[in-house]
Amino acid sequence: MLGVRLDNLNELEVPLPPLPEQRAIVAKLERLFTELDRSVAELEVAREKLGVYRQSVLKEAFAGRLTEGWRERQHEPYLTPQPRNSSKFKADISSFDLTLPQQWQVEALGNLSNGVQYGTSAKSLKEGSIPVLRMGNMQNGRLDWSDLKYSVDQTEITKYKLSKGDVLFNRTNSPEWVGKTAIYNEEQPAIFAGYLIRINQDINFLDGQYLTYFLNSHTAKMHGNRVKTDGVNQSNINGKKLSSYPIPLPSLIEQHQVVQEIDSRFSVADHLEREIGVSLERARGLRQGVLKRAFAGELI
């Protein structure tokens, strides 16, 4: 247990200017810290607005508005192909809030995949031959490769090894995080844990990045909130419910165009978010710098 011994505290030397100067230093610190706190609050608001902006981009994208000009420039419309098993699952559109272009349709996710797969339930290790991706490794539609666990079980590795473009869906988590989705882009070999589902989308009909963006959209989250099963501090969306998710479906070539439009806007938002992070870190350093100057007699 860390702490400070009383003997050490009693021996601590404290710079002690005259009392009027102490009061002046405190007043100056309060003014500077008030301004600094205001700046930090404004940066935090700006970061929250970026989250709202991203959701606005996704809503426009999956209503077909980001590619409206692209469709108008095509000599012939790209029609959405009919999935081979389009009658196997029925899309649950009771909470679907998007008005789609005429060329698009709504399809159940299960009809656009070759079946969903639950991840490994084997106990992960601190060290091993291959990482096991868990729900904590999925952040903002991407995979976070920190805080990894591992496997050495070759049977499990063969069965659950990920391939480039695989989409992972978080089926069990706290109510606000269940349903978050990320795409595996072959950053390094990995398998996936049991709280995740590999969707196995049919690449002839559904682009993985398009699907990932949609499942992280407000429309998909609202649908997930309606169909999830709630337990004690945990919610669950099983494979059957996931297979009935309604997916706005344009042609595959337009899906690629939608992804490009989202990527271009998100890259700007990502840059701004990094800048905000740097500014917040600088603000924390500035606070310590002000205190150092104050107690070195350099502030006033």
C-alpha positions in Angstrom: 0.0 0.0 0.0 1.4 3.4 -1.0 1.4 6.3 1.3 3.3 9.2 2.9 4.8 8.7 6.4 4.0 11.5 8.9 7.7 11.9 9.6 8.4 12.6 5.9 5.5 15.0 5.7 6.8 16.9 8.7 10.2 17.3 7.0 8.7 18.6 3.8 10.0 22.1 3.0 7.2 24.6 2.0 8.1 27.8 0.2 6.5 30.5 2.4 6.2 34.1 0.9 4.6 36.8 3.0 0.8 36.3 3.6 -0.3 39.1 1.2 1.8 37.5 -1.6 0.3 34.1 -0.7 -3.2 35.6 -1.2 -2.1 37.2 -4.5 -0.7 33.9 -5.8 -4.0 32.0 -4.8 -6.1 34.7 -6.6 -3.9 34.4 -9.7 -4.1 30.6 -9.6 -7.9 30.7 -9.3 -8.2 33.0 -12.3 -5.9 30.9 -14.5 -7.5 27.6 -13.5 -11.0 29.0 -14.1 -9.9 29.9 -17.7 -8.2 26.5 -18.1 -11.2 24.6 -16.9 -13.4 26.6 -19.3 -11.1 25.6 -22.2 -11.1 22.0 -21.1 -14.9 22.0 -20.9 -15.1 23.4 -24.4 -12.8 20.8 -25.8 -14.9 18.0 -24.1 -18.0 19.4 -25.7 -16.3 19.5 -29.1 -15.3 15.8 -28.7 -18.9 14.9 -27.8 -20.1 16.8 -30.9 -17.8 14.7 -33.1 -19.7 11.6 -31.8 -23.0 13.2 -32.8 -21.5 14.2 -36.2 -20.4 10.6 -36.9 -23.9 9.3 -36.2 -25.3 12.0 -38.4 -23.0 10.8 -41.2 -24.1 7.2 -40.7 -27.8 8.1 -40.9 -27.3 10.1 -44.1 -25.2 7.2 -45.5 -27.8 4.5 -44.8 -30.7 6.6 -46.1 -28.8 6.7 -49.4 -28.2 10.5 -49.3 -24.4 10.5 -49.3 -24.5 8.6 -52.7 -27.4 10.4 -54.2 -25.2 12.3 -56.6 -23.3 9.2 -57.5 -26.5 7.4 -58.4 -27.6 10.3 -60.7 -24.3 10.1 -62.6 -24.8 6.4 -63.5 -26.0 5.7 -67.0 -27.9 2.7 -65.8 -29.0 1.9 -62.3 -27.2 -0.7 -60.3 -30.0 -3.0 -59.1 -29.7 -4.9 -55.8 -29.2 -8.6 -56.5 -31.7 -11.0 -54.8 -30.0 -13.2 -52.2 -30.3 -17.0 -52.9 -31.9 -17.7 -49.5 -34.0 -14.5 -49.2 -36.9 -16.3 -47.6 -35.0 -18.0 -44.8 -35.2 -15.1 -42.4 -37.7 -12.2 -42.2 -36.3 -8.8 -41.6 -37.7 -7.3 -38.4 -38.5 -3.7 -39.6 -40.7 -2.7 -36.7 -38.1 -0.2 -35.5 -36.5 0.6 -38.9 -36.4 4.4 -39.2 -34.9 5.0 -42.6 -36.6 5.9 -45.9 -34.5 4.3 -48.6 -33.9 5.2 -52.3 -36.1 3.3 -54.8 -33.1 1.1 -56.0 -32.5 -0.1 -52.4 -34.3 -2.8 -50.4 -34.3 -4.0 -46.8 -33.1 -7.5 -46.2 -32.6 -9.7 -43.1 -28.9 -10.1 -42.2 -29.3 -13.8 -42.0 -30.2 -14.0 -45.7 -26.9 -12.2 -46.5 -24.7 -14.5 -44.6 -23.6 -18.1 -44.5 -24.6 -18.5 -40.9 -23.3 -16.9 -37.7 -20.7 -18.5 -35.5 -20.1 -18.1 -31.7 -16.5 -17.8 -30.6 -14.3 -20.0 -28.4 -15.4 -20.6 -24.8 -12.0 -22.0 -23.8 -10.2 -20.1 -21.0 -7.7 -17.6 -22.4 -4.1 -17.3 -21.2 -1.8 -14.4 -20.4 0.7 -15.8 -22.9 0.3 -18.0 -26.0 0.7 -18.4 -29.7 -2.2 -16.4 -30.9 -4.4 -13.5 -29.5 -8.0 -14.1 -28.5 -10.1 -11.0 -29.3 -12.6 -10.2 -26.6 -15.4 -7.6 -26.3 -13.0 -5.1 -24.7 -10.8 -5.2 -27.9 -13.7 -3.7 -30.0 -13.6 0.1 -29.9 -15.5 2.4 -32.3 -15.8 -0.1 -35.1 -12.1 -1.0 -34.9 -10.0 -3.6 -33.1 -7.9 -2.5 -30.2 -4.8 -4.7 -29.9 -3.9 -3.8 -26.4 -4.7 -5.8 -23.3 -4.7 -9.1 -25.2 -5.3 -12.7 -24.0 -3.9 -15.7 -25.8 -4.5 -19.3 -26.8 -2.2 -22.3 -27.5 -5.0 -24.8 -28.3 -4.4 -25.7 -32.0 -7.9 -27.2 -32.4 -9.5 -23.9 -31.2 -7.1 -21.9 -33.3 -8.1 -23.8 -36.4 -11.8 -23.5 -35.7 -11.9 -19.9 -34.7 -9.1 -18.3 -36.7 -10.2 -15.0 -38.3 -9.9 -14.1 -42.0 -9.6 -10.7 -43.5 -12.9 -8.9 -43.7 -14.6 -11.0 -40.9 -17.2 -8.9 -39.0 -17.4 -9.5 -35.2 -20.6 -8.6 -33.3 -20.6 -8.2 -29.5 -23.5 -10.4 -28.4 -23.1 -10.0 -24.6 -22.2 -6.8 -22.7 -23.5 -4.0 -20.6 -26.8 -2.6 -22.0 -25.1 0.4 -23.6 -22.4 -1.6 -25.3 -24.1 -4.8 -26.5 -24.2 -5.0 -30.3 -21.0 -3.0 -30.9 -19.3 -4.3 -34.1 -15.8 -4.3 -35.5 -14.1 -5.6 -38.7 -11.0 -7.7 -38.7 -8.5 -6.5 -41.3 -5.8 -9.1 -40.8 -3.7 -6.8 -38.6 -2.2 -9.9 -37.0 -3.4 -13.6 -36.6 -6.2 -13.9 -34.1 -9.2 -15.9 -32.9 -12.3 -14.6 -31.2 -13.9 -15.3 -27.8 -17.4 -16.7 -27.0 -19.1 -13.3 -26.3 -18.5 -12.4 -29.9 -20.3 -13.6 -33.0 -18.6 -13.9 -36.5 -21.3 -13.0 -39.0 -19.8 -14.8 -42.1 -21.4 -12.3 -44.5 -21.8 -13.4 -48.1 -19.3 -11.1 -49.9 -21.3 -11.4 -53.1 -24.1 -9.4 -51.6 -22.7 -7.6 -48.5 -19.5 -5.6 -48.0 -17.9 -6.2 -44.5 -17.0 -2.5 -43.9 -20.5 -1.4 -45.0 -22.0 -3.9 -42.6 -19.7 -2.8 -39.7 -20.7 0.8 -40.2 -24.4 0.0 -40.3 -24.3 -2.1 -37.1 -22.6 0.8 -35.3 -25.3 3.2 -36.5 -28.1 4.7 -34.4 -30.7 2.8 -36.4 -29.0 -0.6 -35.6 -28.5 0.3 -32.0 -32.1 1.2 -31.5 -33.1 -2.1 -33.1 -30.7 -3.9 -30.8 -32.1 -2.1 -27.7 -35.6 -3.4 -28.7 -34.7 -7.0 -29.3 -32.0 -7.6 -26.6 -32.6 -9.7 -23.6 -31.6 -8.1 -20.3 -30.0 -9.8 -17.3 -28.2 -8.5 -14.2 -25.9 -5.8 -15.6 -25.7 -7.7 -18.9 -27.7 -7.7 -22.1 -27.7 -10.3 -24.8 -28.5 -10.5 -28.5 -28.3 -14.0 -29.8 -27.5 -15.3 -33.3 -31.1 -15.8 -34.2 -32.1 -12.2 -33.3 -29.0 -10.9 -35.1 -30.0 -12.8 -38.3 -33.3 -10.9 -38.3 -31.6 -7.5 -38.2 -32.9 -5.3 -41.1 -30.1 -4.2 -43.4 -30.6 -1.4 -45.9 -29.2 -3.0 -49.1 -28.0 -1.2 -52.2 -26.0 -2.9 -54.9 -22.5 -4.1 -53.9 -20.8 -1.4 -56.0 -22.9 1.3 -54.2 -22.1 -0.2 -50.9 -18.4 0.4 -51.7 -19.2 4.0 -52.6 -21.1 4.4 -49.3 -18.0 3.2 -47.4 -15.8 5.7 -49.3 -18.1 8.6 -48.4 -18.2 7.6 -44.8 -14.4 7.0 -44.7 -13.7 10.5 -46.1 -15.8 12.2 -43.5 -14.7 10.0 -40.6 -11.0 10.7 -41.4 -11.6 14.4 -40.9 -13.4 13.7 -37.6 -10.6 11.3 -36.5 -8.0 14.1 -37.2 -10.0 16.6 -35.1 -10.4 14.1 -32.3 -6.6 13.5 -32.2 -6.1 17.3 -32.1 -8.5 17.6 -29.2 -6.7 14.8 -27.4 -3.4 16.6 -27.8 -4.9 19.9 -26.5 -6.4 18.1 -23.5 -3.1 16.5 -22.7 -1.4 19.9 -23.1 -4.0 21.5 -20.7 -3.1 18.9 -18.0 0.6 19.7 -18.4 -0.1 23.4 -18.3 -1.9 23.1 -15.0 1.2 21.4 -13.5 3.4 24.1 -15.1 1.4 26.9 -13.5 1.7 25.3 -10.1 5.4 24.9 -10.5 5.8 28.5 -11.5 3.6 29.6 -8.6 5.6 27.8 -5.9 8.9 29.0 -7.5 7.8 32.6 -7.1 7.6 33.2 -10.8 3.8 33.7 -11.2 3.5 37.2 -9.9 
